[in-house]
């Protein structure tokens, strides 16, 4: 098993630690995972990646780590989840689970659209210059298709989409007017 990381769940949330270096869990601000609890030492647990052997959770505190009610000095994390209590048998719970690499799939090639069935929306026809990729139903009147597709759009949404262009045009007009007035 060549882990890519270690999933750690603490009372404040969950994250995945990378296997490129060791990580420290504790109460100190300089720790990789901070647990704000008085039973947790500033530097409590050292999580070390072991390559093919998974991870090793090592107690570096004076308060101890507890698994299944018994104090232990280290825990091998190979497969599955392990619940660890920090500082006491009833201390804050930390759940550790190695994350196996997921095989990467090459991205799927996009399907070539059948452009014969596409309706083109030109500027000024309600489509705001976009090409609508949904096919025109067989036997439909192509003049009615844009009205049907954009019937749910509100006029406010159309104005909001056009607002940046209108602001830009107003700024250009103001600048040209000022230049003419100054000359």
N, C-alpha and C positions, 0 to 999 in steps of 0.2 A: 504494500500500500504506500503510495507516494503522496502524502497529504499536501494539499495546496494551502491549507489553513486550519485553524482551530476555531470552532464556533463556541463562544462563551456567552452564557446567559447569567446576568447578575440581577439583583433587585431593581436596578434602574433601567435595564434594557438588555439588548443583545447585539453582538457584533462578531465579525470574523477577523481573527488575527492572522497575519501572513506568516508563512513558514520560512521567511528569509532571515529571521533573527529571533532571539529570545524575547519574551515579554514579561513584565512584572505586574502583578495584581496586588493592590494594597490601598491604604488610606491616604498615602502621600500624593501631593499634586503632580509629582514627576513620574508617577506610575502610568503604564499604558492603559490599565483598567483601574479606575478609582471606585472604591466602595466606602461610602461615608458611614462608618459604624465604629463605635468605640471598641468593639471586640477584635477589630481587624488592625493588624500592625501597619506601620507606614509602608514597609515592603514585606508582604506576607507570602506570596507564592511566586515562584519563578517557573514560567512555562517555556520549556526548551524543545524545539523541533529536533527529531531524531531521524530524519530522512525516511527510509523504508520502514523503520521501527515505530513510526507514529510520533507521539509527543510524550514528554515527561513533565509532570507537575511536581515540583520540589518545594517543600516547606522551608522558607528562609526566615521564619518568625520565631518568637518565643511562645506564642499563643497556640500554635499547632494547626494542622488541618485534620479534618475528621471525615471518614467515609464509613457509612453503615454503623455509626455510633462508636467507632474505634479510632483512636489517634494514630496517624501514620506519618512517615517522613517523606514519602514520595509515592506517586501513582503513575503507572504506565498507562497511557491513553492510546490504545490501538484501534479499537472499533467500538461503536456504540457510545452512549452517553454515560457519564459518571457524575453523580451528585456529590459535591464536596461542601462541607460546612467549615467556615473559617472562624478560628478563635475559640470555639466550643462546639460540643455536639449539637447544640441548638442555635449556633451562630448563623450569620447570613449564608444562604445557599447560593452556590455557584455551580452551574451545570456546564460541563466541558464535553465537547464532542468533536473528534477529528472530522474534517471535511475532505472527502475524497474528490480527486479531480474529476470533472465531468468531461466526457469526450466532446471535443469541439467539432461541430458539423460545419462544412463549408456553406456559405450562404447560398440559398436557392436562387437560381437564375430567374429573373422576372419573366413572366409570360408576356409574349408579344401581343399587344392588343389588336383586335380586329378593327382596323380603322374604318372599314366600310360601314360599320354600324354605329359610329360615333356622331353625335351632334356637336357642331362647333358653335360656341356662343361668342359673338363679336361684341366689342364695346358698344354700349348704348342699347343693347337688346336685353338687358336685365342680368347678364352673366358676368359683368365687371371684367370682361376680357379673358375669362377662363375657358378652358376646354372641358366640357363635361364628359367624363369618361364612361358614364353609364350608357348602355346601348339603348337605341330607340326601339320600342316594341314594334314587332312586325305588324304592318298595316296601320300604324299610327300616322297621323298627319304631323309632319315635322315642324310645322308652324305652331302647333299647339303644345309641343313638347316643352319648350322653354317656360311657358306659362304654367304648366303642370309641375315642373321641377322646382320652380321658385315661388310657388304659391304660398308656401309656409314661411318665407322670409319676410320680415317686417321692413317697412320703409326706413325705420330708425337704424336698423342694422346696415342697410345700404348706405345711409349717410355717414355712419361711423366708419365704414370701410373707406369711404371717399374723403373723409376729413383730413388725413395727412396730405393728400394731393391738393385739396382746396387751400389749406394753410400755406403750402409751398407756393401755389400760384398767387395767393394774396401777397406774400412776402416779395415775390419777384415783381409783381405789379407796383407795390409800394416803392421798391428800390428804383425801378425804371422811372416812376413818376418823380421821385426825388432828384434823380439825375437830370431829367428834363427841366425841372424847375430851377436847378442850380446852373444850368448852362445857358 
